[in-house]
Amino acid sequence: MIRETALAARAAGATLAARSGAERRALLGALADALGDPATRATIFAANARDLESGRAEAARGDLAPALLKRLGLDAAKLDAVADGLRQLTAMTDLVGQVTLRRSLDDGLTLERVACPLGVLGVVFEARPDALLQIVGLALRSGNAVLLKGGREALGTNRVLTGIVHEVLSAHGLDARLCVLLEDRADVGALFALDDVVDLIVARGSSAFVQHVKESTRIPVMGHAAGVCHMYLHAAADPAMAAALAVDAKTTYPAACNALETLLWDAGAGAALDAAVAALRRAGVELRACPATLARHPELRPATDADFGVEFGALILAVRQVAGLDGALGHIAQHGSRHTEAIVTQDGAAAEMFLRAVDAASVFHNASNRFADGYRYGLGAEVGISTDKLHARGPVGVDGLLTYKWMLRGSGQLTASYGAGGRPFKFRDL
């Protein structure tokens, strides 16, 4: 049945891709409007309340991770942000069908590279039901069909959200199988076997989960894995800025993948460290400190080696002194997850060196790690934040869900006419 569903999704996706950009924009506008309807919102919140009640019981038994429970809630602010993101997507230039290269190979022989949908996406994600709406919005905007498998903890909410999507699709004369919610764990294994139908798997979860997915399928996998994010307080860091940025990066959403997990500081950044430590403690953050940090702040809890390179997903932060910029770069290379790294400094040269040298999807200067987000990047939404390097990296929006095809328009030319002793190519970009 999963194969039949996937084949139907592929056919529905081809129909969507053939529609105009204006028609795809209208879909997203209708979905955003539906999310603003009071009765619809009440149904969503009631389903989410039931999921949260079950989730709290599971967490109390130790069957659900606290970080997943924190990501499970879907309130008015989150729903408003999703709707706003959908409207952002409607306002964006249509990328499907965009010609990214046009070249005359010879008179009457023109080559084009044209952006087109990937086809069928399989997205496996945990906890966050608002992610379902973001993923669907990006899939529809990019002309792709999508098969979704959310976590069991959000099943009730995901069912309601998928039903809303189906109503919008049907109202616009489209097959509801453009967006399919898979509910059984066995469906995931069946999905992974469809390498001849599904074009991309997006895996959102822990590093171990993403690695498991990659080992379980021959379909290309885009991984949204752990976010072990660092902030480095350089010797030229402004103390007040350092404190404000550290608090924002750690406390605004501790369970998010772009939340700060390790604070690094230079020996010359003592004042910045002191300001950050005081502000973080006032915000209720537990700080786990290396010996050099403890010497300056003995009131903190000693860190162990196991505290570095960890995604806490909670109000816990590891703190370590490093030997200058090189020490910070070395620590990040060893313990980071290539997600988002930041430097706080008034030294422009040091900042540029950090920005160029760090191997991560996002690298910031004097800005909170929490800015690593598709909505905040102006992408409208994201299917995930890719820590891989191939195809797409960082927050993945519409452009990350497109590939391209080469189109050649000729007038009877033969390859035998070109080459040594024959007619030369012109290779003129148009």
C-alpha positions as CSV (number, residue, x, y, z in Angstrom):
1,M,0.0,0.0,0.0
2,I,2.9,2.4,0.7
3,R,4.1,1.9,-2.9
4,E,0.7,2.6,-4.3
5,T,0.5,5.7,-2.1
6,A,3.9,6.9,-3.2
7,L,3.1,6.4,-6.9
8,A,-0.1,8.3,-6.4
9,A,1.8,11.1,-4.7
10,R,4.3,11.2,-7.6
11,A,1.4,11.6,-10.1
12,A,-0.2,14.3,-8.0
13,G,3.1,16.0,-7.7
14,A,3.5,16.1,-11.5
15,T,0.1,17.8,-11.7
16,L,1.1,20.4,-9.1
17,A,4.4,21.1,-10.8
18,A,2.6,21.7,-14.1
19,R,0.4,24.4,-12.5
20,S,1.5,28.0,-12.5
21,G,3.4,29.8,-9.8
22,A,0.3,31.9,-9.1
23,E,-1.7,28.7,-8.5
24,R,0.9,27.3,-6.1
25,R,1.0,30.6,-4.3
26,A,-2.8,30.5,-3.9
27,L,-2.6,27.2,-2.2
28,L,-0.3,28.6,0.4
29,G,-2.4,31.6,0.9
30,A,-5.5,29.4,1.4
31,L,-3.6,27.3,3.9
32,A,-2.5,30.4,5.9
33,D,-6.1,31.7,5.9
34,A,-7.3,28.3,7.2
35,L,-4.9,28.4,10.1
36,G,-6.4,31.8,11.1
37,D,-9.9,30.5,11.3
38,P,-11.0,30.4,15.0
39,A,-12.9,27.1,14.7
40,T,-10.0,25.5,13.0
41,R,-7.5,26.8,15.6
42,A,-9.7,25.5,18.4
43,T,-9.7,22.0,16.8
44,I,-5.9,22.2,16.4
45,F,-5.3,23.3,20.0
46,A,-7.7,20.7,21.4
47,A,-5.8,17.9,19.6
48,N,-2.5,19.3,20.8
49,A,-3.7,19.5,24.3
50,R,-4.5,15.8,24.2
51,D,-1.0,15.0,22.8
52,L,0.6,17.2,25.5
53,E,-1.4,15.4,28.2
54,S,-0.2,12.0,26.9
55,G,3.3,13.3,26.4
56,R,3.6,14.5,30.0
57,A,2.4,11.1,31.3
58,E,5.1,9.4,29.0
59,A,7.7,11.8,30.2
60,A,6.8,11.1,33.9
61,R,7.3,7.4,33.1
62,G,10.6,8.1,31.4
63,D,9.3,7.1,28.0
64,L,9.5,10.5,26.3
65,A,12.6,12.7,26.4
66,P,12.0,16.1,28.0
67,A,13.4,17.9,24.9
68,L,10.7,16.2,22.8
69,L,8.0,17.2,25.2
70,K,9.1,20.8,25.0
71,R,8.9,20.7,21.2
72,L,5.5,19.1,21.2
73,G,3.4,22.2,22.1
74,L,1.7,24.2,19.4
75,D,0.3,27.5,20.7
76,A,-1.2,30.6,19.1
77,A,2.2,32.2,18.7
78,K,3.7,29.2,16.8
79,L,0.7,28.9,14.6
80,D,0.8,32.6,13.8
81,A,4.5,32.3,12.9
82,V,3.7,29.3,10.6
83,A,0.9,31.3,8.9
84,D,3.3,34.3,8.5
85,G,5.9,32.0,7.0
86,L,3.4,30.6,4.5
87,R,2.6,34.2,3.4
88,Q,6.3,34.9,3.1
89,L,6.5,31.9,0.7
90,T,3.6,33.3,-1.4
91,A,5.5,36.5,-1.9
92,M,8.7,34.9,-3.0
93,T,9.8,34.7,-6.7
94,D,8.7,31.5,-8.2
95,L,11.8,29.3,-8.7
96,V,10.1,26.3,-10.4
97,G,10.9,26.7,-14.2
98,Q,13.4,29.4,-13.6
99,V,16.2,29.4,-16.2
100,T,19.5,29.6,-14.3
101,L,21.7,29.3,-17.4
102,R,21.1,30.0,-21.1
103,R,24.0,29.3,-23.6
104,S,24.2,29.4,-27.3
105,L,26.4,26.4,-28.4
106,D,26.0,27.4,-32.0
107,D,23.6,29.3,-34.3
108,G,20.2,27.7,-33.7
109,L,21.5,25.4,-30.9
110,T,20.5,26.8,-27.5
111,L,21.1,25.1,-24.1
112,E,19.2,26.0,-20.9
113,R,19.4,24.8,-17.3
114,V,16.0,24.9,-15.8
115,A,15.0,24.5,-12.1
116,C,12.4,21.8,-11.5
117,P,10.9,19.9,-8.5
118,L,12.7,16.8,-7.0
119,G,9.5,14.8,-7.2
120,V,8.5,12.9,-4.0
121,L,9.9,13.8,-0.6
122,G,9.9,11.5,2.4
123,V,10.2,13.5,5.7
124,V,10.7,11.7,9.0
125,F,10.6,14.1,12.0
126,E,10.0,14.1,15.8
127,A,7.8,16.1,18.1
128,R,7.2,19.5,16.5
129,P,3.8,19.5,14.8
130,D,4.4,23.0,13.4
131,A,7.2,21.5,11.4
132,L,4.5,19.5,9.4
133,L,3.0,22.7,8.2
134,Q,6.3,24.2,7.3
135,I,7.4,21.1,5.4
136,V,4.0,20.9,3.5
137,G,4.2,24.6,2.6
138,L,7.7,24.3,1.1
139,A,6.7,21.1,-0.7
140,L,3.7,22.7,-2.3
141,R,5.6,25.9,-3.2
142,S,8.3,23.9,-4.9
143,G,5.9,21.5,-6.7
144,N,6.8,18.4,-4.8
145,A,4.7,15.7,-3.2
146,V,5.5,14.7,0.4
147,L,5.1,11.6,2.5
148,L,5.3,12.5,6.2
149,K,6.1,10.4,9.3
150,G,5.9,12.4,12.5
151,G,6.6,11.1,16.0
152,R,3.9,9.1,17.8
153,E,3.8,11.8,20.5
154,A,2.3,14.3,18.0
155,L,0.0,11.9,16.1
156,G,-3.3,13.5,17.1
157,T,-2.1,17.1,16.2
158,N,-0.5,15.9,13.0
159,R,-3.8,14.1,11.9
160,V,-5.7,17.4,12.3
161,L,-3.1,19.5,10.5
162,T,-3.0,17.0,7.6
163,G,-6.8,17.1,7.4
164,I,-6.7,20.9,7.0
165,V,-4.1,20.5,4.3
166,H,-6.3,18.0,2.5
167,E,-9.3,20.3,2.6
168,V,-7.2,23.1,1.0
169,L,-5.9,20.7,-1.7
170,S,-9.3,19.4,-2.5
171,A,-10.8,22.9,-2.7
172,H,-8.2,23.7,-5.4
173,G,-8.9,20.5,-7.4
174,L,-5.7,18.7,-6.4
175,D,-5.3,15.1,-5.2
176,A,-5.0,15.0,-1.4
177,R,-2.3,12.4,-1.8
178,L,0.1,15.2,-2.5
179,C,0.5,15.2,1.2
180,V,0.3,11.9,3.0
181,L,0.7,11.3,6.8
182,L,2.2,7.8,7.5
183,E,1.1,6.6,10.9
184,D,2.6,3.2,11.5
185,R,6.3,2.6,12.3
186,A,6.3,-0.2,9.7
187,D,5.4,2.4,7.1
188,V,8.8,4.0,7.6
189,G,10.7,0.8,6.6
190,A,8.4,0.5,3.5
191,L,9.1,4.1,2.6
192,F,12.9,3.6,2.8
193,A,12.6,0.7,0.3
194,L,11.1,2.9,-2.4
195,D,14.3,4.1,-3.9
196,D,12.7,3.9,-7.4
197,V,9.8,6.3,-6.4
198,V,11.0,8.6,-3.6
199,D,13.6,11.1,-4.5
200,L,14.8,12.4,-1.2
201,I,14.5,11.5,2.5
202,V,14.7,14.4,5.0
203,A,15.6,13.0,8.5
204,R,15.1,15.3,11.5
205,G,16.2,14.0,14.8
206,S,19.3,13.0,16.8
207,S,22.6,12.2,15.2
208,A,22.1,8.5,15.9
209,F,18.6,8.7,14.3
210,V,19.9,10.4,11.2
211,Q,22.7,7.9,10.9
212,H,20.2,5.0,11.3
213,V,18.1,6.5,8.4
214,K,21.2,6.8,6.2
215,E,22.1,3.2,6.8
216,S,18.5,2.0,6.2
217,T,17.9,3.3,2.7
218,R,19.5,3.8,-0.8
219,I,17.5,7.0,-1.2
220,P,19.6,10.1,-0.8
221,V,19.2,11.5,2.8
222,M,19.3,15.1,3.9
223,G,20.1,15.0,7.6
224,H,18.8,17.5,10.2
225,A,20.8,16.2,13.1
226,A,22.1,17.4,16.5
227,G,22.9,21.1,16.9
228,V,26.0,21.3,19.2
229,C,26.3,25.1,18.8
230,H,29.2,27.2,20.3
231,M,29.6,30.9,21.1
232,Y,33.2,32.1,21.4
233,L,33.9,35.2,23.5
234,H,37.0,36.7,21.9
235,A,39.4,38.9,23.9
236,A,37.8,41.9,22.2
237,A,34.3,40.9,23.1
238,D,32.0,43.7,24.5
239,P,30.8,42.4,27.9
240,A,27.3,43.7,27.7
241,M,26.8,42.3,24.2
242,A,28.3,39.0,25.2
243,A,25.9,38.7,28.1
244,A,22.8,39.6,26.0
245,L,23.8,37.3,23.1
246,A,24.6,34.3,25.4
247,V,21.2,34.6,27.2
248,D,19.3,34.9,23.9
249,A,21.1,32.0,22.3
250,K,20.6,29.7,25.3
251,T,17.2,30.7,26.9
252,T,14.8,31.7,24.1
253,Y,14.2,28.1,23.1
254,P,16.6,25.7,24.9
255,A,15.2,22.6,23.1
256,A,15.8,24.0,19.6
257,C,18.7,22.7,17.5
258,N,20.1,26.2,17.1
259,A,20.3,26.8,20.9
260,L,23.7,27.5,22.4
261,E,25.3,24.4,24.1
262,T,28.9,25.5,24.8
263,L,30.3,28.9,25.7
264,L,34.0,29.3,24.9
265,W,36.1,32.2,26.2
266,D,39.5,33.7,25.7
267,A,41.8,34.4,28.7
268,G,41.5,38.0,27.7
269,A,37.7,38.0,27.7
270,G,37.3,37.7,31.5
271,A,35.0,40.7,31.8
272,A,32.8,39.4,29.0
273,L,32.7,36.0,30.7
274,D,31.8,37.5,34.1
275,A,28.9,39.4,32.5
276,A,27.7,36.4,30.6
277,V,27.9,34.1,33.7
278,A,25.9,36.6,35.8
279,A,23.2,37.0,33.2
280,L,22.9,33.3,32.4
281,R,22.6,32.5,36.1
282,R,19.9,35.1,36.6
283,A,18.1,33.4,33.7
284,G,18.2,30.1,35.5
285,V,20.9,28.4,33.4
286,E,23.0,25.7,35.0
287,L,26.6,26.3,34.0
288,R,29.1,23.4,33.9
289,A,32.6,24.9,34.0
290,C,36.1,23.8,33.1
291,P,38.9,24.2,35.7
292,A,40.0,27.6,34.3
293,T,36.4,28.9,34.5
294,L,36.0,27.5,38.0
295,A,39.1,29.4,39.1
296,R,37.3,32.6,38.2
297,H,33.8,31.4,39.2
298,P,34.1,28.7,41.9
299,E,30.3,28.8,42.5
300,L,29.7,26.9,39.2
301,R,29.3,23.2,38.8
302,P,32.5,21.4,37.5
303,A,32.2,20.1,34.0
304,T,33.3,16.7,32.8
305,D,34.6,15.8,29.4
306,A,31.2,14.4,28.6
307,D,29.7,17.8,28.9
308,F,31.4,19.1,25.7
309,G,30.0,18.1,22.3
310,V,26.6,17.5,23.9
311,E,23.2,18.8,22.8
312,F,21.6,19.4,26.2
313,G,18.2,20.7,24.9
314,A,17.7,22.3,28.3
315,L,18.8,25.2,30.4
316,I,22.3,23.7,30.8
317,L,25.4,25.2,29.3
318,A,29.0,24.0,29.2
319,V,31.8,26.6,29.6
320,R,35.4,26.3,28.7
321,Q,38.4,28.6,28.4
322,V,40.4,28.2,25.1
323,A,43.8,29.4,24.0
324,G,42.8,32.2,21.7
325,L,41.2,32.0,18.3
326,D,43.1,28.9,17.3
327,G,42.0,27.2,20.5
328,A,38.4,28.1,19.8
329,L,38.6,26.8,16.2
330,G,40.2,23.6,17.4
331,H,37.5,23.0,20.0
332,I,34.7,23.6,17.5
333,A,36.3,21.3,15.0
334,Q,36.5,18.5,17.6
335,H,33.2,18.9,19.3
336,G,30.8,20.8,16.9
337,S,28.1,19.3,14.7
338,R,28.6,21.7,11.8
339,H,25.3,23.5,12.6
340,T,25.8,27.0,13.8
341,E,28.8,28.7,15.5
342,A,29.3,32.3,16.7
343,I,32.0,34.7,17.7
344,V,31.6,37.8,19.8
345,T,34.2,40.4,19.2
346,Q,34.9,44.0,18.3
347,D,38.0,42.9,16.3
348,G,36.9,42.8,12.7
349,A,40.0,40.9,11.5
350,A,39.4,38.1,14.2
351,A,35.8,37.9,13.2
352,E,36.6,37.5,9.5
353,M,39.1,34.8,10.3
354,F,36.5,32.9,12.4
355,L,33.9,33.3,9.7
356,R,36.2,31.9,7.0
357,A,37.8,29.1,9.1
358,V,34.8,27.5,10.8
359,D,33.3,24.5,9.0
360,A,29.6,24.9,9.7
361,A,26.4,25.5,7.9
362,S,26.0,28.9,9.6
363,V,28.7,31.1,11.1
364,F,27.9,34.4,12.9
365,H,29.6,37.5,14.2
366,N,28.1,39.4,17.0
367,A,24.7,37.7,16.6
368,S,22.8,35.0,18.5
369,N,23.0,31.4,17.3
370,R,19.2,31.4,17.3
371,F,19.1,33.3,14.0
372,A,19.9,30.0,12.2
373,D,16.3,29.5,11.0
374,G,14.6,29.4,7.7
375,Y,11.9,31.9,8.8
376,R,14.6,34.3,10.1
377,Y,16.6,33.9,6.9
378,G,13.6,35.0,4.9
379,L,13.0,31.5,3.4
380,G,9.5,31.4,4.7
381,A,10.1,28.1,6.4
382,E,12.5,25.2,6.4
383,V,12.2,21.4,6.0
384,G,15.2,21.2,8.3
385,I,18.7,22.5,8.9
386,S,21.1,20.4,6.9
387,T,24.4,19.8,8.5
388,D,25.5,17.9,5.3
389,K,27.4,19.6,2.6
390,L,25.9,18.2,-0.6
391,H,22.9,19.7,-2.4
392,A,21.7,22.0,0.4
393,R,23.3,23.2,3.6
394,G,21.9,25.1,6.6
395,P,18.1,26.0,6.7
396,V,16.6,24.3,3.6
397,G,13.9,26.3,1.9
398,V,12.4,26.1,-1.6
399,D,15.7,26.1,-3.4
400,G,16.9,23.1,-1.5
401,L,13.9,21.1,-2.7
402,L,14.6,21.7,-6.4
403,T,17.0,20.1,-8.9
404,Y,17.4,21.1,-12.5
405,K,17.2,19.7,-16.0
406,W,19.2,20.6,-19.1
407,M,17.1,21.6,-22.2
408,L,18.6,21.7,-25.6
409,R,16.8,23.3,-28.5
410,G,18.3,22.7,-31.9
411,S,17.6,22.8,-35.6
412,G,18.9,19.5,-36.9
413,Q,22.5,19.7,-35.7
414,L,24.7,16.6,-35.6
415,T,27.5,15.9,-33.1
416,A,29.6,14.7,-36.1
417,S,29.7,18.2,-37.4
418,Y,31.8,19.5,-34.5
419,G,35.2,18.8,-33.1
420,A,38.7,18.5,-34.8
421,G,38.5,19.7,-38.4
422,G,34.8,20.5,-38.0
423,R,32.6,23.3,-36.9
424,P,33.7,25.1,-33.6
425,F,31.2,25.6,-30.8
426,K,30.4,29.2,-29.9
427,F,29.7,28.8,-26.2
428,R,28.1,32.2,-25.8
429,D,26.1,32.9,-22.7
430,L,22.8,34.6,-23.4
